[in-house]
Amino acid sequence: MGDDVRTPILIAEGVVAGYLPGVDILQGVDLELDRGELVGIIGPNGAGKSTLVKAMFGLVEVRAGRVTLEGEDITSRAAHELVAMGVGYVPQLANVFQTLTVEDNLRMGLYLRPGAWEARYAEITDLFPLLAERSGQRAGLLSGGERQMLAMGRALMMDPSVLLLDEPSAGLSPANQDMVFETVRRVADYGVSTVMVEQNARRCLLICDRGYVLDQGRNAYSGSGADLLHDPKVIDLYLGTLGRTE
């Protein structure tokens, strides 16, 4: 994608953020997400990957820099405001209501627009037919990959323009990881601009359009998924330990 035709929908500029007073996890991180693009964020543990998506979603205080959505400053906006503005977020843990059915989980995703239920349910189950098949099943009985699909489906119920995913394949078996990566790519192909934080760097770069490598709270490398996947520096420093699929 050439720079002359890029149309960023979400931009993080010089973001400094952290959890504890005086301790900055992010130290001036930049990220751009183009419309219809899948962007991966990789890097070693403690690099600030999850902190970045949480900061963009208003869950971590942004101390410097800014985040814009379609040109509007959304820095440190409350999460519910961002959902209403078209930003979806799927956390790594506790991302479904395990005692509720699949259908009720999807309903929870539409709590701000209950009148749109029938249309949105039809669209999401068309994208993920498995969710219609499992509609009456308790979410806690789903496989790990199916739970992640449900979590993404619930976030998509509000018809967001941007979806933020925090390590969707973490802790899953190889088969469930396969399902998750296929699901993420399907979401992006559906037209939702997506940012995915991933520990499985190699698999992430294989499916993403562009990637960012973070290290110690800063941008280390960026480029197309294919370029990063074959960059000797990225391979030596990151893919040797982060590219494992087991």
SULWOJO-V785149 format. One record per helix or strand of 2 or more residues. SS is the DSSP state (H for helix, E for strand). FROM is the first residue (numbers start at 1). LEN is the number of residues. Records with the same first field share a line. If there is no record, write none. Layout:
# SULWOJO-V785149
SS = FROM-LEN  FROM-LEN
This chain:
# SULWOJO-V785149
H = 3-3  49-8  79-7  102-7  114-14  129-5  139-3  144-13  174-17  201-7  225-5  232-11
E = 8-10  26-9  38-5  62-8  72-2  87-4  162-5  193-5  210-6  218-7
